[in-house]
Amino acid sequence: MCSTSFLQLPLRPRAGHTSLRSCYEGLHGTECSTCAKEAFFAYRELKLGKTPAEIRASIAHHEYESIVLEDQ
């Protein structure tokens, strides 16, 4: 699931995160539904050929909220 570009996607600044990877450097990413949704969303969008800039813009518009974690 993890490619270099995927892990280095910057997130909106919150909770001290600088990238998707930073969410998972401790336990935070395993407990935060927002981080999990953003990770699944970013992975899906990369597979669809979206650029990191396009994915960041989509995350900024909260498009990751369409992810249903129970379906992943």
CHARMM-style PDB file with segment names, atoms N, HN, CA, C and O in Angstrom:
ATOM      1  N   MET     1       0.817  -1.196   0.000  1.00  0.00      PROA
ATOM      2  CA  MET     1       0.000   0.000   0.000  1.00  0.00      PROA
ATOM      3  C   MET     1       0.860   1.258   0.000  1.00  0.00      PROA
ATOM      4  O   MET     1       0.418   2.281  -0.523  1.00  0.00      PROA
ATOM      5  N   CYS     2       2.031   1.232   0.546  1.00  0.00      PROA
ATOM      6  HN  CYS     2       2.390   0.401   0.971  1.00  0.00      PROA
ATOM      7  CA  CYS     2       2.772   2.457   0.770  1.00  0.00      PROA
ATOM      8  C   CYS     2       3.869   2.663  -0.268  1.00  0.00      PROA
ATOM      9  O   CYS     2       4.793   1.857  -0.382  1.00  0.00      PROA
ATOM     10  N   SER     3       3.757   3.731  -1.007  1.00  0.00      PROA
ATOM     11  HN  SER     3       3.006   4.386  -0.914  1.00  0.00      PROA
ATOM     12  CA  SER     3       4.836   4.152  -1.881  1.00  0.00      PROA
ATOM     13  C   SER     3       5.445   5.404  -1.283  1.00  0.00      PROA
ATOM     14  O   SER     3       4.854   6.025  -0.399  1.00  0.00      PROA
ATOM     15  N   THR     4       6.609   5.773  -1.753  1.00  0.00      PROA
ATOM     16  HN  THR     4       7.089   5.269  -2.470  1.00  0.00      PROA
ATOM     17  CA  THR     4       7.264   6.967  -1.226  1.00  0.00      PROA
ATOM     18  C   THR     4       6.396   8.191  -1.406  1.00  0.00      PROA
ATOM     19  O   THR     4       6.250   8.981  -0.473  1.00  0.00      PROA
ATOM     20  N   SER     5       5.810   8.375  -2.595  1.00  0.00      PROA
ATOM     21  HN  SER     5       5.929   7.734  -3.354  1.00  0.00      PROA
ATOM     22  CA  SER     5       4.994   9.565  -2.826  1.00  0.00      PROA
ATOM     23  C   SER     5       3.764   9.573  -1.937  1.00  0.00      PROA
ATOM     24  O   SER     5       3.334  10.634  -1.483  1.00  0.00      PROA
ATOM     25  N   PHE     6       3.198   8.411  -1.686  1.00  0.00      PROA
ATOM     26  HN  PHE     6       3.548   7.550  -2.054  1.00  0.00      PROA
ATOM     27  CA  PHE     6       2.028   8.307  -0.813  1.00  0.00      PROA
ATOM     28  C   PHE     6       2.364   8.747   0.604  1.00  0.00      PROA
ATOM     29  O   PHE     6       1.628   9.526   1.209  1.00  0.00      PROA
ATOM     30  N   LEU     7       3.465   8.252   1.128  1.00  0.00      PROA
ATOM     31  HN  LEU     7       4.063   7.618   0.637  1.00  0.00      PROA
ATOM     32  CA  LEU     7       3.827   8.560   2.504  1.00  0.00      PROA
ATOM     33  C   LEU     7       4.229  10.009   2.694  1.00  0.00      PROA
ATOM     34  O   LEU     7       4.110  10.539   3.798  1.00  0.00      PROA
ATOM     35  N   GLN     8       4.701  10.658   1.648  1.00  0.00      PROA
ATOM     36  HN  GLN     8       4.798  10.227   0.751  1.00  0.00      PROA
ATOM     37  CA  GLN     8       5.190  12.020   1.786  1.00  0.00      PROA
ATOM     38  C   GLN     8       4.136  13.071   1.486  1.00  0.00      PROA
ATOM     39  O   GLN     8       4.441  14.264   1.498  1.00  0.00      PROA
ATOM     40  N   LEU     9       2.900  12.659   1.215  1.00  0.00      PROA
ATOM     41  HN  LEU     9       2.652  11.690   1.205  1.00  0.00      PROA
ATOM     42  CA  LEU     9       1.863  13.656   0.947  1.00  0.00      PROA
ATOM     43  C   LEU     9       1.653  14.538   2.161  1.00  0.00      PROA
ATOM     44  O   LEU     9       1.343  14.038   3.242  1.00  0.00      PROA
ATOM     45  N   PRO    10       1.817  15.836   2.002  1.00  0.00      PROA
ATOM     46  CA  PRO    10       1.559  16.730   3.125  1.00  0.00      PROA
ATOM     47  C   PRO    10       0.068  16.760   3.454  1.00  0.00      PROA
ATOM     48  O   PRO    10      -0.783  16.644   2.572  1.00  0.00      PROA
ATOM     49  N   LEU    11      -0.220  16.916   4.715  1.00  0.00      PROA
ATOM     50  HN  LEU    11       0.471  17.011   5.432  1.00  0.00      PROA
ATOM     51  CA  LEU    11      -1.597  17.034   5.167  1.00  0.00      PROA
ATOM     52  C   LEU    11      -1.863  18.462   5.613  1.00  0.00      PROA
ATOM     53  O   LEU    11      -0.955  19.285   5.728  1.00  0.00      PROA
ATOM     54  N   ARG    12      -3.132  18.722   5.860  1.00  0.00      PROA
ATOM     55  HN  ARG    12      -3.869  18.053   5.767  1.00  0.00      PROA
ATOM     56  CA  ARG    12      -3.459  19.993   6.481  1.00  0.00      PROA
ATOM     57  C   ARG    12      -2.789  20.021   7.856  1.00  0.00      PROA
ATOM     58  O   ARG    12      -2.800  19.016   8.567  1.00  0.00      PROA
ATOM     59  N   PRO    13      -2.214  21.146   8.232  1.00  0.00      PROA
ATOM     60  CA  PRO    13      -1.523  21.189   9.521  1.00  0.00      PROA
ATOM     61  C   PRO    13      -2.502  20.987  10.681  1.00  0.00      PROA
ATOM     62  O   PRO    13      -3.388  21.812  10.905  1.00  0.00      PROA
ATOM     63  N   ARG    14      -2.339  19.912  11.394  1.00  0.00      PROA
ATOM     64  HN  ARG    14      -1.619  19.242  11.212  1.00  0.00      PROA
ATOM     65  CA  ARG    14      -3.113  19.664  12.591  1.00  0.00      PROA
ATOM     66  C   ARG    14      -2.430  18.561  13.374  1.00  0.00      PROA
ATOM     67  O   ARG    14      -1.799  17.678  12.792  1.00  0.00      PROA
ATOM     68  N   ALA    15      -2.549  18.605  14.642  1.00  0.00      PROA
ATOM     69  HN  ALA    15      -3.061  19.322  15.115  1.00  0.00      PROA
ATOM     70  CA  ALA    15      -1.989  17.589  15.533  1.00  0.00      PROA
ATOM     71  C   ALA    15      -0.497  17.346  15.283  1.00  0.00      PROA
ATOM     72  O   ALA    15       0.006  16.266  15.593  1.00  0.00      PROA
ATOM     73  N   GLY    16       0.209  18.321  14.735  1.00  0.00      PROA
ATOM     74  HN  GLY    16      -0.200  19.198  14.484  1.00  0.00      PROA
ATOM     75  CA  GLY    16       1.639  18.191  14.531  1.00  0.00      PROA
ATOM     76  C   GLY    16       2.049  17.344  13.343  1.00  0.00      PROA
ATOM     77  O   GLY    16       3.227  17.014  13.211  1.00  0.00      PROA
ATOM     78  N   HSD    17       1.115  16.979  12.474  1.00  0.00      PROA
ATOM     79  HN  HSD    17       0.158  17.247  12.582  1.00  0.00      PROA
ATOM     80  CA  HSD    17       1.442  16.147  11.322  1.00  0.00      PROA
ATOM     81  C   HSD    17       2.026  16.982  10.195  1.00  0.00      PROA
ATOM     82  O   HSD    17       1.610  18.116   9.955  1.00  0.00      PROA
ATOM     83  N   THR    18       2.997  16.397   9.511  1.00  0.00      PROA
ATOM     84  HN  THR    18       3.335  15.476   9.705  1.00  0.00      PROA
ATOM     85  CA  THR    18       3.572  17.039   8.334  1.00  0.00      PROA
ATOM     86  C   THR    18       3.341  16.217   7.078  1.00  0.00      PROA
ATOM     87  O   THR    18       3.506  16.719   5.966  1.00  0.00      PROA
ATOM     88  N   SER    19       2.956  14.938   7.250  1.00  0.00      PROA
ATOM     89  HN  SER    19       2.823  14.531   8.154  1.00  0.00      PROA
ATOM     90  CA  SER    19       2.718  14.048   6.124  1.00  0.00      PROA
ATOM     91  C   SER    19       1.857  12.890   6.614  1.00  0.00      PROA
ATOM     92  O   SER    19       1.636  12.741   7.816  1.00  0.00      PROA
ATOM     93  N   LEU    20       1.374  12.076   5.690  1.00  0.00      PROA
ATOM     94  HN  LEU    20       1.553  12.197   4.714  1.00  0.00      PROA
ATOM     95  CA  LEU    20       0.638  10.884   6.107  1.00  0.00      PROA
ATOM     96  C   LEU    20       1.521   9.976   6.951  1.00  0.00      PROA
ATOM     97  O   LEU    20       1.060   9.362   7.914  1.00  0.00      PROA
ATOM     98  N   ARG    21       2.790   9.900   6.579  1.00  0.00      PROA
ATOM     99  HN  ARG    21       3.164  10.398   5.797  1.00  0.00      PROA
ATOM    100  CA  ARG    21       3.711   9.058   7.346  1.00  0.00      PROA
ATOM    101  C   ARG    21       3.790   9.500   8.796  1.00  0.00      PROA
ATOM    102  O   ARG    21       3.827   8.663   9.698  1.00  0.00      PROA
ATOM    103  N   SER    22       3.816  10.807   9.031  1.00  0.00      PROA
ATOM    104  HN  SER    22       3.786  11.487   8.299  1.00  0.00      PROA
ATOM    105  CA  SER    22       3.954  11.290  10.406  1.00  0.00      PROA
ATOM    106  C   SER    22       2.762  10.892  11.272  1.00  0.00      PROA
ATOM    107  O   SER    22       2.887  10.813  12.494  1.00  0.00      PROA
ATOM    108  N   CYS    23       1.614  10.642  10.658  1.00  0.00      PROA
ATOM    109  HN  CYS    23       1.513  10.706   9.665  1.00  0.00      PROA
ATOM    110  CA  CYS    23       0.446  10.174  11.419  1.00  0.00      PROA
ATOM    111  C   CYS    23       0.697   8.805  12.027  1.00  0.00      PROA
ATOM    112  O   CYS    23       0.157   8.469  13.080  1.00  0.00      PROA
ATOM    113  N   TYR    24       1.528   8.017  11.343  1.00  0.00      PROA
ATOM    114  HN  TYR    24       1.967   8.290  10.487  1.00  0.00      PROA
ATOM    115  CA  TYR    24       1.727   6.628  11.733  1.00  0.00      PROA
ATOM    116  C   TYR    24       3.091   6.362  12.366  1.00  0.00      PROA
ATOM    117  O   TYR    24       3.476   5.206  12.543  1.00  0.00      PROA
ATOM    118  N   GLU    25       3.811   7.407  12.703  1.00  0.00      PROA
ATOM    119  HN  GLU    25       3.498   8.345  12.559  1.00  0.00      PROA
ATOM    120  CA  GLU    25       5.101   7.223  13.366  1.00  0.00      PROA
ATOM    121  C   GLU    25       4.928   6.838  14.826  1.00  0.00      PROA
ATOM    122  O   GLU    25       5.848   6.307  15.447  1.00  0.00      PROA
ATOM    123  N   GLY    26       3.763   7.102  15.365  1.00  0.00      PROA
ATOM    124  HN  GLY    26       3.015   7.533  14.861  1.00  0.00      PROA
ATOM    125  CA  GLY    26       3.398   6.674  16.711  1.00  0.00      PROA
ATOM    126  C   GLY    26       2.066   5.949  16.624  1.00  0.00      PROA
ATOM    127  O   GLY    26       1.736   5.387  15.579  1.00  0.00      PROA
ATOM    128  N   LEU    27       1.310   5.953  17.684  1.00  0.00      PROA
ATOM    129  HN  LEU    27       1.578   6.409  18.533  1.00  0.00      PROA
ATOM    130  CA  LEU    27       0.020   5.269  17.696  1.00  0.00      PROA
ATOM    131  C   LEU    27      -1.117   6.120  17.154  1.00  0.00      PROA
ATOM    132  O   LEU    27      -2.204   5.603  16.895  1.00  0.00      PROA
ATOM    133  N   HSD    28      -0.888   7.404  16.980  1.00  0.00      PROA
ATOM    134  HN  HSD    28      -0.005   7.824  17.190  1.00  0.00      PROA
ATOM    135  CA  HSD    28      -1.976   8.309  16.590  1.00  0.00      PROA
ATOM    136  C   HSD    28      -2.753   7.818  15.370  1.00  0.00      PROA
ATOM    137  O   HSD    28      -3.983   7.790  15.400  1.00  0.00      PROA
ATOM    138  N   GLY    29      -2.069   7.437  14.311  1.00  0.00      PROA
ATOM    139  HN  GLY    29      -1.069   7.460  14.286  1.00  0.00      PROA
ATOM    140  CA  GLY    29      -2.725   7.031  13.075  1.00  0.00      PROA
ATOM    141  C   GLY    29      -3.613   5.814  13.229  1.00  0.00      PROA
ATOM    142  O   GLY    29      -4.564   5.638  12.467  1.00  0.00      PROA
ATOM    143  N   THR    30      -3.316   4.978  14.199  1.00  0.00      PROA
ATOM    144  HN  THR    30      -2.543   5.121  14.818  1.00  0.00      PROA
ATOM    145  CA  THR    30      -4.129   3.781  14.417  1.00  0.00      PROA
ATOM    146  C   THR    30      -5.400   4.089  15.192  1.00  0.00      PROA
ATOM    147  O   THR    30      -6.318   3.271  15.244  1.00  0.00      PROA
ATOM    148  N   GLU    31      -5.449   5.275  15.796  1.00  0.00      PROA
ATOM    149  HN  GLU    31      -4.703   5.940  15.754  1.00  0.00      PROA
ATOM    150  CA  GLU    31      -6.587   5.641  16.638  1.00  0.00      PROA
ATOM    151  C   GLU    31      -7.426   6.778  16.058  1.00  0.00      PROA
ATOM    152  O   GLU    31      -8.494   7.087  16.587  1.00  0.00      PROA
ATOM    153  N   CYS    32      -6.959   7.399  14.983  1.00  0.00      PROA
ATOM    154  HN  CYS    32      -6.091   7.148  14.554  1.00  0.00      PROA
ATOM    155  CA  CYS    32      -7.601   8.605  14.444  1.00  0.00      PROA
ATOM    156  C   CYS    32      -8.333   8.269  13.144  1.00  0.00      PROA
ATOM    157  O   CYS    32      -7.701   7.919  12.147  1.00  0.00      PROA
ATOM    158  N   SER    33      -9.645   8.372  13.154  1.00  0.00      PROA
ATOM    159  HN  SER    33     -10.158   8.656  13.964  1.00  0.00      PROA
ATOM    160  CA  SER    33     -10.417   8.042  11.954  1.00  0.00      PROA
ATOM    161  C   SER    33     -10.151   9.036  10.822  1.00  0.00      PROA
ATOM    162  O   SER    33     -10.224   8.660   9.652  1.00  0.00      PROA
ATOM    163  N   THR    34      -9.847  10.278  11.139  1.00  0.00      PROA
ATOM    164  HN  THR    34      -9.787  10.583  12.090  1.00  0.00      PROA
ATOM    165  CA  THR    34      -9.546  11.259  10.097  1.00  0.00      PROA
ATOM    166  C   THR    34      -8.265  10.878   9.363  1.00  0.00      PROA
ATOM    167  O   THR    34      -8.222  10.917   8.133  1.00  0.00      PROA
ATOM    168  N   CYS    35      -7.228  10.514  10.098  1.00  0.00      PROA
ATOM    169  HN  CYS    35      -7.262  10.482  11.097  1.00  0.00      PROA
ATOM    170  CA  CYS    35      -5.973  10.103   9.466  1.00  0.00      PROA
ATOM    171  C   CYS    35      -6.181   8.858   8.614  1.00  0.00      PROA
ATOM    172  O   CYS    35      -5.657   8.765   7.504  1.00  0.00      PROA
ATOM    173  N   ALA    36      -6.941   7.907   9.130  1.00  0.00      PROA
ATOM    174  HN  ALA    36      -7.366   7.982  10.032  1.00  0.00      PROA
ATOM    175  CA  ALA    36      -7.203   6.680   8.376  1.00  0.00      PROA
ATOM    176  C   ALA    36      -7.960   6.984   7.089  1.00  0.00      PROA
ATOM    177  O   ALA    36      -7.624   6.453   6.031  1.00  0.00      PROA
ATOM    178  N   LYS    37      -8.981   7.836   7.174  1.00  0.00      PROA
ATOM    179  HN  LYS    37      -9.254   8.268   8.034  1.00  0.00      PROA
ATOM    180  CA  LYS    37      -9.742   8.186   5.972  1.00  0.00      PROA
ATOM    181  C   LYS    37      -8.867   8.911   4.957  1.00  0.00      PROA
ATOM    182  O   LYS    37      -8.950   8.639   3.759  1.00  0.00      PROA
ATOM    183  N   GLU    38      -8.029   9.832   5.428  1.00  0.00      PROA
ATOM    184  HN  GLU    38      -7.962  10.052   6.401  1.00  0.00      PROA
ATOM    185  CA  GLU    38      -7.141  10.548   4.513  1.00  0.00      PROA
ATOM    186  C   GLU    38      -6.153   9.588   3.855  1.00  0.00      PROA
ATOM    187  O   GLU    38      -5.838   9.745   2.675  1.00  0.00      PROA
ATOM    188  N   ALA    39      -5.665   8.609   4.590  1.00  0.00      PROA
ATOM    189  HN  ALA    39      -5.920   8.482   5.549  1.00  0.00      PROA
ATOM    190  CA  ALA    39      -4.724   7.646   4.023  1.00  0.00      PROA
ATOM    191  C   ALA    39      -5.390   6.791   2.948  1.00  0.00      PROA
ATOM    192  O   ALA    39      -4.839   6.630   1.859  1.00  0.00      PROA
ATOM    193  N   PHE    40      -6.561   6.245   3.240  1.00  0.00      PROA
ATOM    194  HN  PHE    40      -7.009   6.376   4.124  1.00  0.00      PROA
ATOM    195  CA  PHE    40      -7.272   5.439   2.242  1.00  0.00      PROA
ATOM    196  C   PHE    40      -7.660   6.284   1.033  1.00  0.00      PROA
ATOM    197  O   PHE    40      -7.575   5.826  -0.107  1.00  0.00      PROA
ATOM    198  N   PHE    41      -8.084   7.514   1.287  1.00  0.00      PROA
ATOM    199  HN  PHE    41      -8.152   7.886   2.213  1.00  0.00      PROA
ATOM    200  CA  PHE    41      -8.471   8.415   0.195  1.00  0.00      PROA
ATOM    201  C   PHE    41      -7.268   8.719  -0.694  1.00  0.00      PROA
ATOM    202  O   PHE    41      -7.359   8.626  -1.918  1.00  0.00      PROA
ATOM    203  N   ALA    42      -6.144   9.080  -0.081  1.00  0.00      PROA
ATOM    204  HN  ALA    42      -6.071   9.155   0.913  1.00  0.00      PROA
ATOM    205  CA  ALA    42      -4.948   9.420  -0.851  1.00  0.00      PROA
ATOM    206  C   ALA    42      -4.469   8.226  -1.668  1.00  0.00      PROA
ATOM    207  O   ALA    42      -4.081   8.382  -2.825  1.00  0.00      PROA
ATOM    208  N   TYR    43      -4.494   7.050  -1.081  1.00  0.00      PROA
ATOM    209  HN  TYR    43      -4.810   6.923  -0.141  1.00  0.00      PROA
ATOM    210  CA  TYR    43      -4.079   5.845  -1.802  1.00  0.00      PROA
ATOM    211  C   TYR    43      -4.980   5.608  -3.009  1.00  0.00      PROA
ATOM    212  O   TYR    43      -4.491   5.345  -4.108  1.00  0.00      PROA
ATOM    213  N   ARG    44      -6.275   5.700  -2.814  1.00  0.00      PROA
ATOM    214  HN  ARG    44      -6.673   5.914  -1.922  1.00  0.00      PROA
ATOM    215  CA  ARG    44      -7.220   5.504  -3.916  1.00  0.00      PROA
ATOM    216  C   ARG    44      -6.993   6.524  -5.017  1.00  0.00      PROA
ATOM    217  O   ARG    44      -6.976   6.174  -6.197  1.00  0.00      PROA
ATOM    218  N   GLU    45      -6.822   7.772  -4.643  1.00  0.00      PROA
ATOM    219  HN  GLU    45      -6.836   8.057  -3.685  1.00  0.00      PROA
ATOM    220  CA  GLU    45      -6.649   8.836  -5.630  1.00  0.00      PROA
ATOM    221  C   GLU    45      -5.327   8.682  -6.395  1.00  0.00      PROA
ATOM    222  O   GLU    45      -5.282   8.934  -7.599  1.00  0.00      PROA
ATOM    223  N   LEU    46      -4.259   8.274  -5.715  1.00  0.00      PROA
ATOM    224  HN  LEU    46      -4.296   8.069  -4.737  1.00  0.00      PROA
ATOM    225  CA  LEU    46      -2.993   8.009  -6.409  1.00  0.00      PROA
ATOM    226  C   LEU    46      -3.167   6.903  -7.436  1.00  0.00      PROA
ATOM    227  O   LEU    46      -2.655   6.998  -8.551  1.00  0.00      PROA
ATOM    228  N   LYS    47      -3.895   5.845  -7.058  1.00  0.00      PROA
ATOM    229  HN  LYS    47      -4.312   5.768  -6.152  1.00  0.00      PROA
ATOM    230  CA  LYS    47      -4.138   4.738  -7.982  1.00  0.00      PROA
ATOM    231  C   LYS    47      -4.966   5.180  -9.184  1.00  0.00      PROA
ATOM    232  O   LYS    47      -4.871   4.582 -10.256  1.00  0.00      PROA
ATOM    233  N   LEU    48      -5.773   6.219  -9.014  1.00  0.00      PROA
ATOM    234  HN  LEU    48      -5.851   6.704  -8.143  1.00  0.00      PROA
ATOM    235  CA  LEU    48      -6.578   6.769 -10.105  1.00  0.00      PROA
ATOM    236  C   LEU    48      -5.783   7.762 -10.956  1.00  0.00      PROA
ATOM    237  O   LEU    48      -6.313   8.314 -11.921  1.00  0.00      PROA
ATOM    238  N   GLY    49      -4.517   7.991 -10.602  1.00  0.00      PROA
ATOM    239  HN  GLY    49      -4.087   7.544  -9.818  1.00  0.00      PROA
ATOM    240  CA  GLY    49      -3.655   8.861 -11.397  1.00  0.00      PROA
ATOM    241  C   GLY    49      -3.638  10.312 -10.987  1.00  0.00      PROA
ATOM    242  O   GLY    49      -3.106  11.151 -11.714  1.00  0.00      PROA
ATOM    243  N   LYS    50      -4.213  10.633  -9.826  1.00  0.00      PROA
ATOM    244  HN  LYS    50      -4.645   9.951  -9.235  1.00  0.00      PROA
ATOM    245  CA  LYS    50      -4.212  12.022  -9.364  1.00  0.00      PROA
ATOM    246  C   LYS    50      -2.820  12.413  -8.887  1.00  0.00      PROA
ATOM    247  O   LYS    50      -2.063  11.575  -8.397  1.00  0.00      PROA
ATOM    248  N   THR    51      -2.492  13.681  -9.033  1.00  0.00      PROA
ATOM    249  HN  THR    51      -3.107  14.362  -9.431  1.00  0.00      PROA
ATOM    250  CA  THR    51      -1.211  14.197  -8.570  1.00  0.00      PROA
ATOM    251  C   THR    51      -1.295  14.514  -7.076  1.00  0.00      PROA
ATOM    252  O   THR    51      -2.388  14.679  -6.535  1.00  0.00      PROA
ATOM    253  N   PRO    52      -0.138  14.599  -6.408  1.00  0.00      PROA
ATOM    254  CA  PRO    52      -0.176  15.005  -5.000  1.00  0.00      PROA
ATOM    255  C   PRO    52      -0.884  16.343  -4.789  1.00  0.00      PROA
ATOM    256  O   PRO    52      -1.602  16.507  -3.803  1.00  0.00      PROA
ATOM    257  N   ALA    53      -0.699  17.284  -5.683  1.00  0.00      PROA
ATOM    258  HN  ALA    53      -0.116  17.151  -6.484  1.00  0.00      PROA
ATOM    259  CA  ALA    53      -1.367  18.589  -5.544  1.00  0.00      PROA
ATOM    260  C   ALA    53      -2.886  18.429  -5.626  1.00  0.00      PROA
ATOM    261  O   ALA    53      -3.622  19.061  -4.868  1.00  0.00      PROA
ATOM    262  N   GLU    54      -3.345  17.595  -6.535  1.00  0.00      PROA
ATOM    263  HN  GLU    54      -2.747  17.081  -7.151  1.00  0.00      PROA
ATOM    264  CA  GLU    54      -4.791  17.354  -6.659  1.00  0.00      PROA
ATOM    265  C   GLU    54      -5.344  16.665  -5.415  1.00  0.00      PROA
ATOM    266  O   GLU    54      -6.445  16.974  -4.959  1.00  0.00      PROA
ATOM    267  N   ILE    55      -4.575  15.740  -4.879  1.00  0.00      PROA
ATOM    268  HN  ILE    55      -3.681  15.489  -5.250  1.00  0.00      PROA
ATOM    269  CA  ILE    55      -5.021  15.024  -3.680  1.00  0.00      PROA
ATOM    270  C   ILE    55      -5.065  15.966  -2.487  1.00  0.00      PROA
ATOM    271  O   ILE    55      -6.017  15.935  -1.707  1.00  0.00      PROA
ATOM    272  N   ARG    56      -4.039  16.808  -2.337  1.00  0.00      PROA
ATOM    273  HN  ARG    56      -3.265  16.833  -2.971  1.00  0.00      PROA
ATOM    274  CA  ARG    56      -4.049  17.785  -1.236  1.00  0.00      PROA
ATOM    275  C   ARG    56      -5.264  18.699  -1.332  1.00  0.00      PROA
ATOM    276  O   ARG    56      -5.906  18.994  -0.324  1.00  0.00      PROA
ATOM    277  N   ALA    57      -5.580  19.149  -2.551  1.00  0.00      PROA
ATOM    278  HN  ALA    57      -5.058  18.910  -3.370  1.00  0.00      PROA
ATOM    279  CA  ALA    57      -6.732  20.032  -2.730  1.00  0.00      PROA
ATOM    280  C   ALA    57      -8.021  19.305  -2.365  1.00  0.00      PROA
ATOM    281  O   ALA    57      -8.907  19.888  -1.740  1.00  0.00      PROA
ATOM    282  N   SER    58      -8.129  18.043  -2.749  1.00  0.00      PROA
ATOM    283  HN  SER    58      -7.409  17.569  -3.256  1.00  0.00      PROA
ATOM    284  CA  SER    58      -9.317  17.264  -2.417  1.00  0.00      PROA
ATOM    285  C   SER    58      -9.447  17.056  -0.915  1.00  0.00      PROA
ATOM    286  O   SER    58     -10.545  17.138  -0.365  1.00  0.00      PROA
ATOM    287  N   ILE    59      -8.326  16.788  -0.253  1.00  0.00      PROA
ATOM    288  HN  ILE    59      -7.434  16.722  -0.700  1.00  0.00      PROA
ATOM    289  CA  ILE    59      -8.349  16.630   1.201  1.00  0.00      PROA
ATOM    290  C   ILE    59      -8.742  17.947   1.864  1.00  0.00      PROA
ATOM    291  O   ILE    59      -9.499  17.948   2.834  1.00  0.00      PROA
ATOM    292  N   ALA    60      -8.239  19.062   1.353  1.00  0.00      PROA
ATOM    293  HN  ALA    60      -7.624  19.061   0.565  1.00  0.00      PROA
ATOM    294  CA  ALA    60      -8.598  20.375   1.900  1.00  0.00      PROA
ATOM    295  C   ALA    60     -10.085  20.652   1.770  1.00  0.00      PROA
ATOM    296  O   ALA    60     -10.656  21.392   2.570  1.00  0.00      PROA
ATOM    297  N   HSD    61     -10.712  20.058   0.759  1.00  0.00      PROA
ATOM    298  HN  HSD    61     -10.248  19.457   0.109  1.00  0.00      PROA
ATOM    299  CA  HSD    61     -12.163  20.201   0.557  1.00  0.00      PROA
ATOM    300  C   HSD    61     -12.941  19.078   1.238  1.00  0.00      PROA
ATOM    301  O   HSD    61     -14.132  18.897   0.985  1.00  0.00      PROA
ATOM    302  N   HSD    62     -12.267  18.331   2.095  1.00  0.00      PROA
ATOM    303  HN  HSD    62     -11.299  18.478   2.301  1.00  0.00      PROA
ATOM    304  CA  HSD    62     -12.877  17.275   2.912  1.00  0.00      PROA
ATOM    305  C   HSD    62     -13.469  16.134   2.101  1.00  0.00      PROA
ATOM    306  O   HSD    62     -14.388  15.462   2.568  1.00  0.00      PROA
ATOM    307  N   GLU    63     -12.961  15.901   0.894  1.00  0.00      PROA
ATOM    308  HN  GLU    63     -12.214  16.447   0.514  1.00  0.00      PROA
ATOM    309  CA  GLU    63     -13.473  14.805   0.079  1.00  0.00      PROA
ATOM    310  C   GLU    63     -13.156  13.443   0.673  1.00  0.00      PROA
ATOM    311  O   GLU    63     -13.805  12.454   0.333  1.00  0.00      PROA
ATOM    312  N   TYR    64     -12.166  13.377   1.558  1.00  0.00      PROA
ATOM    313  HN  TYR    64     -11.639  14.181   1.835  1.00  0.00      PROA
ATOM    314  CA  TYR    64     -11.833  12.120   2.233  1.00  0.00      PROA
ATOM    315  C   TYR    64     -12.974  11.626   3.112  1.00  0.00      PROA
ATOM    316  O   TYR    64     -13.028  10.444   3.451  1.00  0.00      PROA
ATOM    317  N   GLU    65     -13.885  12.520   3.483  1.00  0.00      PROA
ATOM    318  HN  GLU    65     -13.841  13.480   3.208  1.00  0.00      PROA
ATOM    319  CA  GLU    65     -14.993  12.135   4.354  1.00  0.00      PROA
ATOM    320  C   GLU    65     -15.940  11.137   3.690  1.00  0.00      PROA
ATOM    321  O   GLU    65     -16.786  10.542   4.357  1.00  0.00      PROA
ATOM    322  N   SER    66     -15.797  10.953   2.369  1.00  0.00      PROA
ATOM    323  HN  SER    66     -15.110  11.437   1.826  1.00  0.00      PROA
ATOM    324  CA  SER    66     -16.626   9.969   1.670  1.00  0.00      PROA
ATOM    325  C   SER    66     -16.158   8.537   1.942  1.00  0.00      PROA
ATOM    326  O   SER    66     -16.868   7.586   1.615  1.00  0.00      PROA
ATOM    327  N   ILE    67     -14.980   8.375   2.531  1.00  0.00      PROA
ATOM    328  HN  ILE    67     -14.404   9.147   2.796  1.00  0.00      PROA
ATOM    329  CA  ILE    67     -14.432   7.045   2.815  1.00  0.00      PROA
ATOM    330  C   ILE    67     -15.187   6.440   3.998  1.00  0.00      PROA
ATOM    331  O   ILE    67     -15.349   7.077   5.039  1.00  0.00      PROA
ATOM    332  N   VAL    68     -15.639   5.214   3.821  1.00  0.00      PROA
ATOM    333  HN  VAL    68     -15.508   4.696   2.976  1.00  0.00      PROA
ATOM    334  CA  VAL    68     -16.281   4.457   4.905  1.00  0.00      PROA
ATOM    335  C   VAL    68     -15.241   3.436   5.377  1.00  0.00      PROA
ATOM    336  O   VAL    68     -14.938   2.471   4.675  1.00  0.00      PROA
ATOM    337  N   LEU    69     -14.714   3.660   6.553  1.00  0.00      PROA
ATOM    338  HN  LEU    69     -14.961   4.444   7.123  1.00  0.00      PROA
ATOM    339  CA  LEU    69     -13.622   2.819   7.038  1.00  0.00      PROA
ATOM    340  C   LEU    69     -14.024   1.347   7.153  1.00  0.00      PROA
ATOM    341  O   LEU    69     -13.199   0.462   6.929  1.00  0.00      PROA
ATOM    342  N   GLU    70     -15.254   1.088   7.491  1.00  0.00      PROA
ATOM    343  HN  GLU    70     -15.924   1.808   7.673  1.00  0.00      PROA
ATOM    344  CA  GLU    70     -15.705  -0.288   7.634  1.00  0.00      PROA
ATOM    345  C   GLU    70     -15.676  -1.036   6.308  1.00  0.00      PROA
ATOM    346  O   GLU    70     -15.676  -2.267   6.300  1.00  0.00      PROA
ATOM    347  N   ASP    71     -15.652  -0.317   5.184  1.00  0.00      PROA
ATOM    348  HN  ASP    71     -15.652   0.683   5.191  1.00  0.00      PROA
ATOM    349  CA  ASP    71     -15.626  -0.933   3.858  1.00  0.00      PROA
ATOM    350  C   ASP    71     -14.211  -1.169   3.346  1.00  0.00      PROA
ATOM    351  O   ASP    71     -14.030  -1.775   2.290  1.00  0.00      PROA
ATOM    352  N   GLN    72     -13.214  -0.701   4.074  1.00  0.00      PROA
ATOM    353  HN  GLN    72     -13.361  -0.209   4.932  1.00  0.00      PROA
ATOM    354  CA  GLN    72     -11.832  -0.789   3.591  1.00  0.00      PROA
ATOM    355  C   GLN    72     -11.200  -2.094   4.012  1.00  0.00      PROA
ATOM    356  OT1 GLN    72     -10.037  -2.348   3.697  1.00  0.00      PROA
TER     357      GLN     72
END
